[in-house]
Amino acid sequence: ITHDGKTFEGEVENLSLKGLFVKTDHKIGIGESVDITVLFHGMSADMSFSIRAKVVRIAEDGIGFNFRKLDVDSLSCTNADPEAQKRTGDLIVGKFGSHTKALPH
């Protein structure tokens, strides 16, 4: 997460198409804009996306963000194997509570 030229890390606790909650000790004010890069590890290829977001909630254990605009083209796969990239990129998998949903890329 980058805010006012400073970068810090956290752990994504909840992720949806509209936003995410990040567990972190760092605090930012409500309404502040940030740049977020989310990294997914442990799949056949590492994936990431970068997005502009706004702080909508501050909790004792983290920060809730609302995405400004989710651009599917910002999703990237960092595996050098093009076939693995295609297989991994065909489905973007998002976990919502106890339900897992596959979204077409």
N, C-alpha and C positions, 0 to 999 in steps of 0.2 A: 504494500500500500504506500503510495507516495502522496504527501500532503505538504504544501508550502516548501517544496524542495527537499524535504526529509523523507526517508524511506524506512519503513518498519515492517515486520512480519507478524503473522498470526496464523491461527488454524481455523479453517472453515468448518463451522458447526452445522449450518443450514445453508442450502443453495437452492434457488429457484430461478425461473426465467426472468423474474422481476428484481431480484436482489439476493443478498446473502448476509449472514451473521458471522462475524469473525471473532474468535476468542483471542483477546489481547489485553495487556495491561495499559497500552497506549490509549489516550483519550483525545477525541477531536469534537468540536462543537457541532450541534445539530445544524443542518443546512449547509455545512462545509462540503466543498467538492474535492474529490480525490481521484487518483488514477490507481486502478487495481489490476494486478496480474495474478490470475489463479492458475496454479500448476497442479496437474493430476499425475500422480505417480503410481507405479505398480501394475500398469496394464501392459499390453504387448508393445505399446509405444507411449512415451510421455506426451501428454497433451497440455496445452495452455491456452488461455485467452486473456486479452487485456481489454479493459473497459473503463469508462468514466462513470463515476457513481457519486451519490450524495448521501451524507450521513442523515439517517432518519430515526435512529434510536441509539441511546447510550445506556448500557447496563453495567453492572459491577464487574462482570467477567468479559465484556467485549463491546463491539460496535455493530449496529445494523445499518446496512447500506441499501439504497435503491438504485438500480442501474438506470443510467440516462438513456442508453440505446444499446441493445444487444445486437451486434453485427456478427452473424454466423461466419462470415469470411474472416473474422479476427481469430477464430479457432485455429490453432496450429498443432501439428504433430511433429515431434522431434526425433522420430525414428528414421534412420538412414535407409531402411528397406522400403522401397516404394510400394511393394505388395502389402506389407504390414501396415503402411500408412493408409492405403486404400481400405483395407479391412477395418482398421480402427476408425477411420474417418467416416465410414458408411453410417455408423450409428453414434450419436452422442447420447450417453446414458446419464440420466439425472436421477438421483435418489430423493424421493420426497416422502419423508417420514418412513413408514413401513412399506411403502409402495415404490417399486422401481418402474420407470417409464422409459422406453426407448424412443428417441425423437429422430426423424429423418434428417440427414445432413443436407 
